[in-house]
Amino acid sequence: MKNINNRKTQKDSMAEARKSKIFKKYSREARERINLGVEIYNARVALNISQQELAKITKTTQKMISNIESANVDVRFSTLNKIKKALNFKAENWARIYSFSLEEKKALSN
Amino acid sequence: MDIVYYYDDVLGFCPVKKYLELNDFSCNKRLKLLAEIDQKINFIKENNGKPILPIAKPVHSYGFFEIKTRKNKNIVIRILYFCYMNKIVLLNVFEKPDNYKSNREKKKIIKHYEISQKYLNKFKLNNYYEKYK
């Protein structure tokens, strides 16, 4: 393998962005959106519901469901509530989204 | 698994790295978009490069996968990558409009895929890359 990093390289926007504090905040938010999208996708597929059907149940559009699953949008609280009801979300789902253990979850609810 | 940018010796730069300069964005929007792309790439890395739906998927008829990120209301950014010798290689990137109907648009998209396939074949021969930092 030839790593050409010794050559005069172009601007590295990603490396520069990492130095920013706000980048870290955006990264955390993006990771939670990704976890949420994956969790919704897995729950929907497990229930054998199409994006179109989920959109109908939650009174939104198929495009919106697709965007939420692909972690491309900040989902509204009301929409998220409808989705979690439709997909029967449990504590395990939220634990995976926010990356905390179920023990932590129990401690929080006490 | 390392993440690397494919380097094109003819162009003299890495197509994905060049795109990520995102010059048409304000500072804040650029950081937000970069954070989203970075997290998606890292998500793929955590899954050993596998295209985990709905974040990434295989591209039909080609030897690579694509990660989708929304640029704005009507445009999605598609980052094409493949895995080779314990590396996630970021090959190419292009913008795809949501509602494209004309044959011209379709041909443009196919052209992007074909160029990316050429990049993939070239990478296997010359192994030129830059580290993703």
gemmi code that builds the backbone of each chain (N, CA, C; Angstrom):
import gemmi

chains = {
    "A": [
        ("MET", (0.833, -1.206, 0.000), (0.000, 0.000, 0.000), (0.868, 1.256, 0.000)),
        ("LYS", (0.491, 2.224, -0.797), (1.275, 3.453, -0.842), (0.484, 4.585, -0.210)),
        ("ASN", (0.959, 5.005, 0.923), (0.328, 6.157, 1.547), (1.020, 7.389, 0.995)),
        ("ILE", (0.267, 8.258, 0.370), (0.914, 9.412, -0.263), (0.799, 10.649, 0.612)),
        ("ASN", (0.718, 10.427, 1.916), (0.555, 11.562, 2.833), (1.766, 12.497, 2.878)),
        ("ASN", (2.907, 12.022, 2.420), (4.100, 12.867, 2.443), (4.078, 13.913, 1.329)),
        ("ARG", (3.280, 13.646, 0.290), (3.163, 14.580, -0.826), (2.448, 15.844, -0.339)),
        ("LYS", (2.642, 16.947, -1.047), (1.953, 18.184, -0.670), (0.444, 17.946, -0.831)),
        ("THR", (-0.275, 17.952, 0.271), (-1.680, 17.558, 0.204), (-2.621, 18.754, 0.163)),
        ("GLN", (-3.863, 18.437, -0.219), (-4.879, 19.479, -0.291), (-5.437, 19.774, 1.105)),
        ("LYS", (-6.240, 20.806, 1.179), (-6.853, 21.218, 2.447), (-7.649, 20.059, 3.056)),
        ("ASP", (-7.490, 19.824, 4.346), (-8.218, 18.742, 4.998), (-9.320, 19.334, 5.881)),
        ("SER", (-10.493, 19.507, 5.286), (-11.602, 20.165, 5.989), (-12.073, 19.373, 7.203)),
        ("MET", (-12.063, 18.043, 7.083), (-12.558, 17.224, 8.191), (-11.628, 17.356, 9.398)),
        ("ALA", (-10.320, 17.297, 9.149), (-9.354, 17.417, 10.243), (-9.459, 18.792, 10.898)),
        ("GLU", (-9.677, 19.816, 10.089), (-9.817, 21.180, 10.630), (-11.095, 21.304, 11.464)),
        ("ALA", (-12.173, 20.706, 10.952), (-13.461, 20.783, 11.646), (-13.393, 20.144, 13.033)),
        ("ARG", (-12.614, 19.080, 13.147), (-12.508, 18.358, 14.430), (-11.980, 19.232, 15.564)),
        ("LYS", (-11.279, 20.294, 15.212), (-10.726, 21.175, 16.247), (-11.809, 22.039, 16.887)),
        ("SER", (-12.943, 22.139, 16.224), (-14.008, 23.022, 16.698), (-14.859, 22.345, 17.782)),
        ("LYS", (-15.221, 23.127, 18.810), (-16.053, 22.598, 19.896), (-17.452, 22.256, 19.395)),
        ("ILE", (-17.968, 23.126, 18.537), (-19.339, 22.930, 18.038), (-19.426, 21.682, 17.166)),
        ("PHE", (-18.305, 21.306, 16.547), (-18.266, 20.086, 15.733), (-18.551, 18.871, 16.618)),
        ("LYS", (-18.002, 18.895, 17.838), (-18.222, 17.784, 18.769), (-19.701, 17.686, 19.146)),
        ("LYS", (-20.300, 18.846, 19.358), (-21.727, 18.881, 19.706), (-22.550, 18.335, 18.525)),
        ("TYR", (-22.246, 18.811, 17.335), (-22.965, 18.339, 16.143), (-22.755, 16.841, 15.937)),
        ("SER", (-21.555, 16.365, 16.264), (-21.259, 14.933, 16.088), (-22.127, 14.084, 17.021)),
        ("ARG", (-22.250, 14.562, 18.277), (-23.094, 13.830, 19.245), (-24.535, 13.762, 18.742)),
        ("GLU", (-25.030, 14.908, 18.283), (-26.405, 14.962, 17.785), (-26.583, 14.048, 16.567)),
        ("ALA", (-25.597, 14.080, 15.682), (-25.673, 13.253, 14.466), (-25.677, 11.778, 14.837)),
        ("ARG", (-24.851, 11.403, 15.835), (-24.798, 10.000, 16.238), (-26.146, 9.540, 16.809)),
        ("GLU", (-26.781, 10.414, 17.593), (-28.098, 10.045, 18.140), (-29.141, 9.915, 17.035)),
        ("ARG", (-29.040, 10.776, 16.030), (-29.976, 10.673, 14.889), (-29.752, 9.362, 14.136)),
        ("ILE", (-28.475, 8.976, 13.985), (-28.160, 7.715, 13.293), (-28.723, 6.533, 14.093)),
        ("ASN", (-28.465, 6.546, 15.404), (-28.974, 5.450, 16.256), (-30.500, 5.380, 16.195)),
        ("LEU", (-31.140, 6.550, 16.210), (-32.606, 6.589, 16.142), (-33.083, 6.024, 14.805)),
        ("GLY", (-32.444, 6.449, 13.725), (-32.827, 5.985, 12.391), (-32.699, 4.480, 12.252)),
        ("VAL", (-31.586, 3.946, 12.753), (-31.343, 2.502, 12.649), (-32.376, 1.746, 13.491)),
        ("GLU", (-32.663, 2.283, 14.673), (-33.624, 1.642, 15.584), (-35.031, 1.625, 14.961)),
        ("ILE", (-35.420, 2.750, 14.375), (-36.745, 2.818, 13.721), (-36.785, 1.852, 12.538)),
        ("TYR", (-35.715, 1.857, 11.753), (-35.664, 0.967, 10.584), (-35.791, -0.495, 11.020)),
        ("ASN", (-34.997, -0.899, 12.025), (-35.020, -2.297, 12.473), (-36.386, -2.689, 13.027)),
        ("ALA", (-36.978, -1.772, 13.819), (-38.294, -2.078, 14.410), (-39.357, -2.173, 13.306)),
        ("ARG", (-39.267, -1.292, 12.344), (-40.253, -1.300, 11.244), (-40.127, -2.592, 10.422)),
        ("VAL", (-38.897, -2.972, 10.101), (-38.686, -4.185, 9.302), (-39.142, -5.419, 10.089)),
        ("ALA", (-38.868, -5.423, 11.410), (-39.283, -6.561, 12.244), (-40.805, -6.710, 12.251)),
        ("LEU", (-41.504, -5.589, 12.178), (-42.980, -5.635, 12.170), (-43.538, -5.781, 10.748)),
        ("ASN", (-42.626, -5.840, 9.775), (-43.015, -5.988, 8.375), (-43.945, -4.857, 7.892)),
        ("ILE", (-43.571, -3.641, 8.257), (-44.352, -2.466, 7.840), (-43.512, -1.682, 6.829)),
        ("SER", (-44.154, -1.231, 5.769), (-43.413, -0.425, 4.783), (-43.322, 1.026, 5.266)),
        ("GLN", (-42.424, 1.784, 4.664), (-42.311, 3.219, 5.007), (-43.637, 3.920, 4.721)),
        ("GLN", (-44.258, 3.522, 3.622), (-45.541, 4.106, 3.215), (-46.608, 3.867, 4.306)),
        ("GLU", (-46.636, 2.638, 4.807), (-47.636, 2.291, 5.837), (-47.365, 3.043, 7.140)),
        ("LEU", (-46.098, 3.103, 7.513), (-45.750, 3.828, 8.745), (-46.100, 5.311, 8.610)),
        ("ALA", (-45.873, 5.846, 7.419), (-46.216, 7.250, 7.161), (-47.711, 7.482, 7.338)),
        ("LYS", (-48.502, 6.531, 6.860), (-49.961, 6.647, 6.953), (-50.404, 6.614, 8.420)),
        ("ILE", (-49.820, 5.678, 9.184), (-50.185, 5.543, 10.613), (-49.811, 6.821, 11.374)),
        ("THR", (-48.654, 7.365, 11.065), (-48.143, 8.509, 11.836), (-48.517, 9.857, 11.207)),
        ("LYS", (-49.321, 9.797, 10.190), (-49.811, 10.991, 9.488), (-48.677, 11.901, 9.023)),
        ("THR", (-47.698, 11.262, 8.398), (-46.625, 12.033, 7.785), (-46.410, 11.471, 6.376)),
        ("THR", (-45.281, 11.799, 5.762), (-45.052, 11.314, 4.390), (-43.980, 10.228, 4.364)),
        ("GLN", (-43.990, 9.456, 3.291), (-42.977, 8.396, 3.132), (-41.582, 9.017, 3.088)),
        ("LYS", (-41.495, 10.193, 2.442), (-40.201, 10.873, 2.322), (-39.661, 11.244, 3.717)),
        ("MET", (-40.594, 11.683, 4.590), (-40.182, 12.053, 5.946), (-39.668, 10.827, 6.702)),
        ("ILE", (-40.380, 9.697, 6.575), (-39.929, 8.467, 7.246), (-38.544, 8.070, 6.723)),
        ("SER", (-38.382, 8.172, 5.411), (-37.089, 7.839, 4.804), (-35.985, 8.753, 5.343)),
        ("ASN", (-36.293, 10.042, 5.448), (-35.307, 11.001, 5.965), (-34.960, 10.736, 7.431)),
        ("ILE", (-35.970, 10.364, 8.217), (-35.719, 10.077, 9.648), (-34.829, 8.832, 9.763)),
        ("GLU", (-35.164, 7.800, 9.000), (-34.376, 6.562, 9.065), (-32.948, 6.777, 8.581)),
        ("SER", (-32.793, 7.649, 7.594), (-31.443, 7.912, 7.079), (-30.697, 8.950, 7.908)),
        ("ALA", (-31.283, 9.364, 9.003), (-30.668, 10.339, 9.931), (-30.400, 11.680, 9.261)),
        ("ASN", (-31.288, 12.057, 8.368), (-31.077, 13.304, 7.628), (-31.842, 14.497, 8.205)),
        ("VAL", (-32.744, 14.245, 9.137), (-33.535, 15.353, 9.693), (-33.644, 15.269, 11.215)),
        ("ASP", (-33.900, 16.421, 11.812), (-34.225, 16.468, 13.241), (-35.717, 16.220, 13.349)),
        ("VAL", (-36.066, 15.077, 13.896), (-37.482, 14.714, 13.939), (-38.212, 15.502, 15.025)),
        ("ARG", (-39.451, 15.922, 14.703), (-40.256, 16.664, 15.687), (-40.704, 15.721, 16.788)),
        ("PHE", (-40.855, 16.261, 17.982), (-41.233, 15.442, 19.135), (-42.575, 14.731, 18.896)),
        ("SER", (-43.532, 15.465, 18.335), (-44.865, 14.879, 18.100), (-44.776, 13.719, 17.103)),
        ("THR", (-43.963, 13.876, 16.076), (-43.805, 12.801, 15.079), (-43.123, 11.594, 15.721)),
        ("LEU", (-42.104, 11.872, 16.532), (-41.379, 10.795, 17.202), (-42.313, 10.012, 18.130)),
        ("ASN", (-43.195, 10.735, 18.806), (-44.166, 10.085, 19.690), (-45.065, 9.128, 18.928)),
        ("LYS", (-45.517, 9.576, 17.754), (-46.394, 8.723, 16.939), (-45.629, 7.495, 16.447)),
        ("ILE", (-44.385, 7.707, 16.058), (-43.580, 6.584, 15.542), (-43.326, 5.560, 16.653)),
        ("LYS", (-42.961, 6.060, 17.828), (-42.643, 5.132, 18.930), (-43.875, 4.309, 19.332)),
        ("LYS", (-45.053, 4.936, 19.241), (-46.292, 4.203, 19.537), (-46.537, 3.142, 18.471)),
        ("ALA", (-46.414, 3.551, 17.217), (-46.685, 2.638, 16.100), (-45.732, 1.444, 16.111)),
        ("LEU", (-44.480, 1.675, 16.525), (-43.483, 0.603, 16.489), (-43.285, -0.064, 17.850)),
        ("ASN", (-44.085, 0.379, 18.816), (-44.050, -0.227, 20.145), (-42.641, -0.188, 20.762)),
        ("PHE", (-42.053, 0.996, 20.792), (-40.704, 1.178, 21.349), (-40.676, 0.868, 22.843)),
        ("LYS", (-39.591, 0.187, 23.252), (-39.430, -0.152, 24.679), (-38.136, 0.491, 25.196)),
        ("ALA", (-37.871, 0.274, 26.494), (-36.676, 0.873, 27.109), (-35.396, 0.464, 26.386)),
        ("GLU", (-35.368, -0.795, 25.892), (-34.171, -1.289, 25.186), (-33.873, -0.427, 23.957)),
        ("ASN", (-34.930, -0.040, 23.269), (-34.742, 0.784, 22.063), (-34.093, 2.115, 22.413)),
        ("TRP", (-34.600, 2.752, 23.472), (-34.057, 4.062, 23.882), (-32.637, 3.913, 24.412)),
        ("ALA", (-32.377, 2.790, 25.090), (-31.022, 2.552, 25.609), (-30.021, 2.462, 24.469)),
        ("ARG", (-30.442, 1.828, 23.369), (-29.532, 1.718, 22.215), (-29.362, 3.075, 21.528)),
        ("ILE", (-30.426, 3.856, 21.470), (-30.343, 5.171, 20.803), (-29.407, 6.103, 21.558)),
        ("TYR", (-29.575, 6.164, 22.873), (-28.772, 7.110, 23.651), (-27.528, 6.477, 24.273)),
        ("SER", (-27.241, 5.243, 23.852), (-26.025, 4.532, 24.278), (-25.832, 4.487, 25.784)),
        ("PHE", (-26.878, 4.206, 26.520), (-26.681, 3.948, 27.941), (-27.219, 2.568, 28.291)),
        ("SER", (-26.717, 2.010, 29.380), (-27.113, 0.657, 29.738), (-28.494, 0.665, 30.384)),
        ("LEU", (-29.108, -0.498, 30.431), (-30.445, -0.590, 31.043), (-30.380, -0.302, 32.535)),
        ("GLU", (-29.209, -0.597, 33.159), (-29.027, -0.306, 34.591), (-29.095, 1.214, 34.803)),
        ("GLU", (-28.426, 1.928, 33.898), (-28.454, 3.398, 33.975), (-29.885, 3.908, 33.783)),
        ("LYS", (-30.566, 3.263, 32.885), (-31.959, 3.648, 32.584), (-32.828, 3.475, 33.838)),
        ("LYS", (-32.617, 2.322, 34.532), (-33.391, 2.052, 35.752), (-33.081, 3.105, 36.818)),
        ("ALA", (-31.768, 3.419, 36.926), (-31.332, 4.418, 37.912), (-31.964, 5.774, 37.627)),
        ("LEU", (-32.083, 6.090, 36.346), (-32.680, 7.378, 35.969), (-34.153, 7.441, 36.322)),
        ("SER", (-34.828, 6.301, 36.168), (-36.273, 6.301, 36.443), (-36.595, 6.227, 37.932)),
        ("ASN", (-35.589, 5.884, 38.768), (-35.827, 5.819, 40.226), (-35.821, 7.204, 40.854)),
    ],
    "B": [
        ("MET", (-9.891, -1.299, 11.346), (-10.071, -0.889, 9.947), (-9.750, 0.603, 9.779)),
        ("ASP", (-8.896, 0.926, 8.812), (-8.569, 2.336, 8.557), (-9.535, 2.926, 7.529)),
        ("ILE", (-9.708, 4.223, 7.633), (-10.512, 4.917, 6.619), (-9.542, 5.757, 5.798)),
        ("VAL", (-9.624, 5.645, 4.469), (-8.728, 6.425, 3.601), (-9.514, 7.054, 2.445)),
        ("TYR", (-8.933, 8.144, 1.923), (-9.491, 8.765, 0.722), (-8.777, 8.165, -0.481)),
        ("TYR", (-9.506, 7.803, -1.499), (-8.876, 7.391, -2.753), (-8.204, 8.625, -3.360)),
        ("TYR", (-6.954, 8.478, -3.795), (-6.227, 9.582, -4.435), (-6.114, 9.300, -5.920)),
        ("ASP", (-6.554, 10.248, -6.733), (-6.459, 10.072, -8.180), (-5.213, 10.789, -8.698)),
        ("ASP", (-4.281, 10.012, -9.243), (-3.013, 10.605, -9.685), (-3.175, 11.469, -10.937)),
        ("VAL", (-4.214, 11.244, -11.717), (-4.446, 12.080, -12.911), (-5.015, 13.434, -12.484)),
        ("LEU", (-6.013, 13.388, -11.613), (-6.611, 14.643, -11.122), (-5.630, 15.391, -10.205)),
        ("GLY", (-4.858, 14.631, -9.479), (-3.912, 15.227, -8.525), (-4.546, 15.555, -7.183)),
        ("PHE", (-5.683, 14.963, -6.902), (-6.326, 15.164, -5.600), (-7.257, 13.988, -5.276)),
        ("CYS", (-7.772, 14.004, -4.043), (-8.732, 12.985, -3.613), (-10.138, 13.564, -3.850)),
        ("PRO", (-10.955, 12.933, -4.680), (-12.273, 13.504, -4.993), (-13.150, 13.760, -3.756)),
        ("VAL", (-13.166, 12.825, -2.817), (-14.040, 12.997, -1.637), (-13.500, 14.114, -0.737)),
        ("LYS", (-12.197, 14.119, -0.532), (-11.582, 15.141, 0.321), (-11.831, 16.534, -0.261)),
        ("LYS", (-11.733, 16.619, -1.563), (-11.947, 17.891, -2.253), (-13.404, 18.349, -2.055)),
        ("TYR", (-14.334, 17.407, -2.207), (-15.749, 17.752, -2.065), (-16.044, 18.248, -0.650)),
        ("LEU", (-15.400, 17.625, 0.334), (-15.681, 17.969, 1.730), (-15.222, 19.380, 2.118)),
        ("GLU", (-14.564, 20.057, 1.209), (-14.239, 21.467, 1.479), (-15.532, 22.282, 1.577)),
        ("LEU", (-16.579, 21.820, 0.908), (-17.935, 22.413, 0.981), (-17.900, 23.947, 0.972)),
        ("ASN", (-17.300, 24.468, -0.050), (-17.093, 25.917, -0.105), (-18.367, 26.751, -0.201)),
        ("ASP", (-19.463, 26.134, -0.662), (-20.700, 26.910, -0.824), (-21.538, 26.966, 0.464)),
        ("PHE", (-20.952, 26.579, 1.587), (-21.703, 26.589, 2.846), (-21.148, 27.620, 3.825)),
        ("SER", (-22.022, 28.103, 4.709), (-21.552, 28.964, 5.788), (-20.821, 28.066, 6.795)),
        ("CYS", (-20.020, 28.658, 7.674), (-19.172, 27.899, 8.600), (-19.987, 26.904, 9.436)),
        ("ASN", (-21.086, 27.380, 9.998), (-21.892, 26.537, 10.882), (-22.538, 25.361, 10.149)),
        ("LYS", (-23.098, 25.661, 8.995), (-23.756, 24.608, 8.211), (-22.735, 23.578, 7.736)),
        ("ARG", (-21.546, 24.068, 7.398), (-20.478, 23.186, 6.930), (-20.073, 22.217, 8.049)),
        ("LEU", (-19.924, 22.763, 9.267), (-19.538, 21.927, 10.406), (-20.615, 20.881, 10.710)),
        ("LYS", (-21.866, 21.302, 10.593), (-22.979, 20.402, 10.873), (-22.993, 19.246, 9.862)),
        ("LEU", (-22.813, 19.597, 8.611), (-22.820, 18.587, 7.554), (-21.606, 17.654, 7.665)),
        ("LEU", (-20.452, 18.242, 7.972), (-19.237, 17.423, 8.131), (-19.393, 16.458, 9.302)),
        ("ALA", (-19.991, 16.939, 10.399), (-20.197, 16.083, 11.578), (-21.105, 14.914, 11.218)),
        ("GLU", (-22.131, 15.202, 10.442), (-23.073, 14.148, 10.044), (-22.378, 13.109, 9.153)),
        ("ILE", (-21.616, 13.589, 8.176), (-20.899, 12.683, 7.272), (-19.889, 11.855, 8.072)),
        ("ASP", (-19.163, 12.509, 8.959), (-18.142, 11.838, 9.770), (-18.757, 10.727, 10.629)),
        ("GLN", (-19.903, 11.028, 11.245), (-20.562, 10.029, 12.094), (-21.051, 8.846, 11.270)),
        ("LYS", (-21.534, 9.121, 10.074), (-22.011, 8.018, 9.217), (-20.836, 7.137, 8.780)),
        ("ILE", (-19.728, 7.768, 8.438), (-18.535, 7.001, 8.039), (-18.046, 6.166, 9.225)),
        ("ASN", (-18.039, 6.764, 10.419), (-17.601, 6.024, 11.609), (-18.549, 4.888, 11.969)),
        ("PHE", (-19.829, 5.105, 11.726), (-20.826, 4.058, 11.961), (-20.508, 2.839, 11.072)),
        ("ILE", (-20.146, 3.119, 9.831), (-19.790, 2.054, 8.886), (-18.517, 1.352, 9.371)),
        ("LYS", (-17.572, 2.136, 9.840), (-16.318, 1.567, 10.353), (-16.594, 0.618, 11.527)),
        ("GLU", (-17.472, 1.071, 12.438), (-17.807, 0.235, 13.605), (-18.449, -1.086, 13.188)),
        ("ASN", (-19.051, -1.086, 11.995), (-19.673, -2.312, 11.486), (-18.779, -2.992, 10.437)),
        ("ASN", (-17.479, -2.783, 10.583), (-16.467, -3.408, 9.703), (-16.699, -3.153, 8.217)),
        ("GLY", (-17.195, -1.975, 7.897), (-17.352, -1.586, 6.492), (-18.612, -2.112, 5.830)),
        ("LYS", (-19.391, -2.893, 6.579), (-20.621, -3.450, 5.982), (-21.629, -2.337, 5.743)),
        ("PRO", (-22.323, -2.385, 4.609), (-23.334, -1.347, 4.349), (-24.608, -1.613, 5.148)),
        ("ILE", (-24.684, -1.026, 6.334), (-25.836, -1.272, 7.215), (-26.981, -0.338, 6.818)),
        ("LEU", (-28.094, -0.928, 6.447), (-29.292, -0.129, 6.134), (-29.822, 0.500, 7.404)),
        ("PRO", (-30.353, 1.665, 7.397), (-30.617, 2.559, 6.259), (-29.496, 3.591, 6.025)),
        ("ILE", (-28.377, 3.455, 6.692), (-27.297, 4.449, 6.571), (-26.507, 4.259, 5.273)),
        ("ALA", (-26.261, 3.020, 4.908), (-25.531, 2.746, 3.668), (-26.154, 1.547, 2.974)),
        ("LYS", (-25.933, 1.466, 1.671), (-26.475, 0.316, 0.926), (-25.578, -0.006, -0.269)),
        ("PRO", (-25.640, -1.251, -0.750), (-24.844, -1.598, -1.932), (-25.415, -0.902, -3.168)),
        ("VAL", (-24.551, -0.579, -4.105), (-25.028, 0.018, -5.357), (-25.165, -1.117, -6.371)),
        ("HIS", (-26.362, -1.290, -6.871), (-26.678, -2.381, -7.789), (-25.751, -2.362, -9.015)),
        ("SER", (-25.193, -3.487, -9.340), (-24.318, -3.684, -10.521), (-22.903, -3.123, -10.381)),
        ("TYR", (-22.577, -2.560, -9.234), (-21.212, -2.042, -9.048), (-20.607, -2.667, -7.790)),
        ("GLY", (-19.295, -2.553, -7.683), (-18.610, -3.208, -6.561), (-18.423, -2.334, -5.343)),
        ("PHE", (-19.242, -1.300, -5.201), (-19.081, -0.409, -4.055), (-20.420, -0.124, -3.378)),
        ("PHE", (-20.344, 0.603, -2.278), (-21.538, 0.932, -1.495), (-21.706, 2.440, -1.446)),
        ("GLU", (-22.889, 2.887, -0.988), (-23.066, 4.339, -0.884), (-23.667, 4.749, 0.448)),
        ("ILE", (-23.173, 5.886, 0.937), (-23.680, 6.496, 2.170), (-24.444, 7.736, 1.729)),
        ("LYS", (-25.667, 7.886, 2.245), (-26.486, 9.040, 1.838), (-26.551, 10.085, 2.950)),
        ("THR", (-26.400, 11.331, 2.560), (-26.579, 12.439, 3.503), (-27.299, 13.564, 2.782)),
        ("ARG", (-28.289, 14.148, 3.452), (-29.040, 15.213, 2.787), (-28.275, 16.529, 2.841)),
        ("LYS", (-28.143, 17.152, 1.653), (-27.475, 18.450, 1.581), (-28.471, 19.567, 1.842)),
        ("ASN", (-29.612, 19.479, 1.197), (-30.713, 20.428, 1.425), (-32.030, 19.729, 1.092)),
        ("LYS", (-33.082, 20.507, 0.989), (-34.417, 19.935, 0.776), (-34.491, 19.031, -0.457)),
        ("ASN", (-33.759, 19.378, -1.484), (-33.920, 18.659, -2.753), (-32.719, 17.840, -3.207)),
        ("ILE", (-31.630, 17.931, -2.470), (-30.410, 17.248, -2.936), (-29.819, 16.339, -1.861)),
        ("VAL", (-29.464, 15.139, -2.287), (-28.816, 14.182, -1.382), (-27.372, 13.968, -1.846)),
        ("ILE", (-26.450, 13.969, -0.880), (-25.047, 13.704, -1.191), (-24.842, 12.193, -1.096)),
        ("ARG", (-24.209, 11.627, -2.097), (-23.925, 10.185, -2.068), (-22.418, 9.973, -2.040)),
        ("ILE", (-21.957, 9.362, -0.971), (-20.523, 9.071, -0.845), (-20.322, 7.590, -1.162)),
        ("LEU", (-19.472, 7.319, -2.139), (-19.264, 5.939, -2.570), (-17.973, 5.389, -1.957)),
        ("TYR", (-18.060, 4.190, -1.400), (-16.888, 3.595, -0.772), (-16.846, 2.093, -1.025)),
        ("PHE", (-15.690, 1.513, -0.820), (-15.592, 0.055, -0.835), (-14.535, -0.372, 0.179)),
        ("CYS", (-14.524, -1.649, 0.495), (-13.569, -2.151, 1.486), (-12.506, -2.974, 0.777)),
        ("TYR", (-11.248, -2.712, 1.114), (-10.156, -3.417, 0.445), (-8.969, -3.522, 1.402)),
        ("MET", (-8.526, -4.719, 1.631), (-7.371, -4.987, 2.499), (-7.446, -4.220, 3.819)),
        ("ASN", (-8.519, -4.446, 4.541), (-8.748, -3.846, 5.855), (-8.807, -2.311, 5.820)),
        ("LYS", (-9.248, -1.775, 4.694), (-9.400, -0.323, 4.573), (-10.780, 0.001, 4.025)),
        ("ILE", (-11.358, 1.076, 4.566), (-12.581, 1.624, 3.971), (-12.094, 2.738, 3.054)),
        ("VAL", (-12.278, 2.561, 1.753), (-11.754, 3.522, 0.779), (-12.888, 4.421, 0.281)),
        ("LEU", (-12.771, 5.725, 0.588), (-13.787, 6.683, 0.134), (-13.430, 7.061, -1.304)),
        ("LEU", (-14.186, 6.515, -2.227), (-13.846, 6.618, -3.648), (-14.252, 7.927, -4.305)),
        ("ASN", (-15.533, 8.225, -4.181), (-16.066, 9.345, -4.941), (-17.322, 9.874, -4.257)),
        ("VAL", (-17.781, 11.013, -4.694), (-18.983, 11.620, -4.115), (-19.700, 12.410, -5.209)),
        ("PHE", (-21.014, 12.416, -5.131), (-21.761, 13.260, -6.058), (-23.096, 13.654, -5.437)),
        ("GLU", (-23.717, 14.648, -6.059), (-25.016, 15.127, -5.552), (-26.119, 14.616, -6.449)),
        ("LYS", (-27.173, 14.103, -5.810), (-28.279, 13.550, -6.593), (-29.569, 14.300, -6.244)),
        ("PRO", (-30.212, 14.899, -7.226), (-31.471, 15.584, -6.925), (-32.580, 14.566, -6.606)),
        ("ASP", (-33.521, 14.948, -5.765), (-34.603, 14.034, -5.381), (-35.473, 13.641, -6.567)),
        ("ASN", (-35.916, 14.650, -7.276), (-36.835, 14.359, -8.380), (-36.160, 14.641, -9.712)),
        ("TYR", (-35.534, 13.625, -10.244), (-34.935, 13.802, -11.573), (-35.710, 12.927, -12.539)),
        ("LYS", (-36.028, 13.496, -13.672), (-36.830, 12.734, -14.629), (-36.148, 12.615, -15.989)),
        ("SER", (-35.335, 13.618, -16.310), (-34.773, 13.625, -17.655), (-33.697, 12.553, -17.816)),
        ("ASN", (-33.561, 12.088, -19.059), (-32.540, 11.087, -19.369), (-31.148, 11.642, -19.130)),
        ("ARG", (-31.018, 12.962, -19.315), (-29.725, 13.617, -19.143), (-29.237, 13.453, -17.691)),
        ("GLU", (-30.180, 13.661, -16.767), (-29.859, 13.516, -15.332), (-29.478, 12.072, -15.018)),
        ("LYS", (-30.263, 11.138, -15.585), (-29.996, 9.717, -15.323), (-28.617, 9.339, -15.835)),
        ("LYS", (-28.282, 9.829, -17.036), (-26.975, 9.517, -17.633), (-25.844, 10.079, -16.775)),
        ("LYS", (-26.082, 11.272, -16.230), (-25.082, 11.922, -15.379), (-24.783, 11.045, -14.150)),
        ("ILE", (-25.843, 10.505, -13.556), (-25.689, 9.665, -12.355), (-24.933, 8.378, -12.700)),
        ("ILE", (-25.309, 7.769, -13.829), (-24.624, 6.535, -14.255), (-23.141, 6.829, -14.512)),
        ("LYS", (-22.877, 8.001, -15.070), (-21.487, 8.380, -15.343), (-20.676, 8.452, -14.034)),
        ("HIS", (-21.312, 9.019, -12.989), (-20.636, 9.086, -11.678), (-20.298, 7.679, -11.174)),
        ("TYR", (-21.252, 6.764, -11.327), (-21.018, 5.390, -10.877), (-19.888, 4.741, -11.679)),
        ("GLU", (-19.898, 4.992, -12.993), (-18.867, 4.374, -13.836), (-17.472, 4.916, -13.521)),
        ("ILE", (-17.402, 6.212, -13.273), (-16.105, 6.806, -12.890), (-15.638, 6.170, -11.579)),
        ("SER", (-16.573, 6.003, -10.642), (-16.228, 5.425, -9.338), (-15.734, 3.990, -9.485)),
        ("GLN", (-16.336, 3.248, -10.420), (-15.881, 1.874, -10.660), (-14.448, 1.891, -11.208)),
        ("LYS", (-14.154, 2.893, -12.059), (-12.789, 3.024, -12.592), (-11.817, 3.331, -11.450)),
        ("TYR", (-12.234, 4.217, -10.547), (-11.407, 4.554, -9.382), (-11.110, 3.292, -8.565)),
        ("LEU", (-12.156, 2.499, -8.383), (-12.008, 1.257, -7.592), (-10.960, 0.343, -8.237)),
        ("ASN", (-11.087, 0.165, -9.555), (-10.142, -0.712, -10.259), (-8.721, -0.152, -10.181)),
        ("LYS", (-8.619, 1.169, -10.311), (-7.304, 1.810, -10.254), (-6.675, 1.646, -8.868)),
        ("PHE", (-7.524, 1.803, -7.843), (-7.015, 1.687, -6.471), (-6.414, 0.309, -6.231)),
        ("LYS", (-7.063, -0.702, -6.777), (-6.558, -2.065, -6.584), (-5.192, -2.243, -7.236)),
        ("LEU", (-4.907, -1.433, -8.256), (-3.613, -1.539, -8.946), (-2.530, -0.681, -8.291)),
        ("ASN", (-2.880, 0.614, -8.033), (-1.809, 1.503, -7.556), (-1.836, 1.809, -6.047)),
        ("ASN", (-2.975, 1.543, -5.391), (-3.098, 1.758, -3.941), (-2.737, 3.169, -3.481)),
        ("TYR", (-3.103, 4.159, -4.258), (-2.832, 5.531, -3.840), (-3.942, 6.016, -2.910)),
        ("TYR", (-3.541, 6.521, -1.762), (-4.556, 7.022, -0.835), (-3.996, 8.091, 0.087)),
        ("GLU", (-4.906, 8.809, 0.720), (-4.537, 9.723, 1.805), (-5.353, 9.331, 3.016)),
        ("LYS", (-4.782, 9.502, 4.180), (-5.492, 9.099, 5.402), (-6.673, 10.017, 5.683)),
        ("TYR", (-7.739, 9.426, 6.182), (-8.906, 10.182, 6.641), (-8.646, 10.522, 8.099)),
        ("LYS", (-8.485, 11.819, 8.365), (-8.146, 12.213, 9.747), (-9.321, 12.865, 10.446)),
    ],
}
model = gemmi.Model(1)
for chain_id, residues in chains.items():
    chain = gemmi.Chain(chain_id)
    for i, (resn, *xyz) in enumerate(residues, 1):
        res = gemmi.Residue()
        res.name, res.seqid = resn, gemmi.SeqId(i, " ")
        for name, pos in zip(("N", "CA", "C"), xyz):
            atom = gemmi.Atom()
            atom.name, atom.element = name, gemmi.Element(name[0])
            atom.pos, atom.b_iso = gemmi.Position(*pos), 0.0
            res.add_atom(atom)
        chain.add_residue(res)
    model.add_chain(chain)
structure = gemmi.Structure()
structure.add_model(model)
structure.setup_entities()
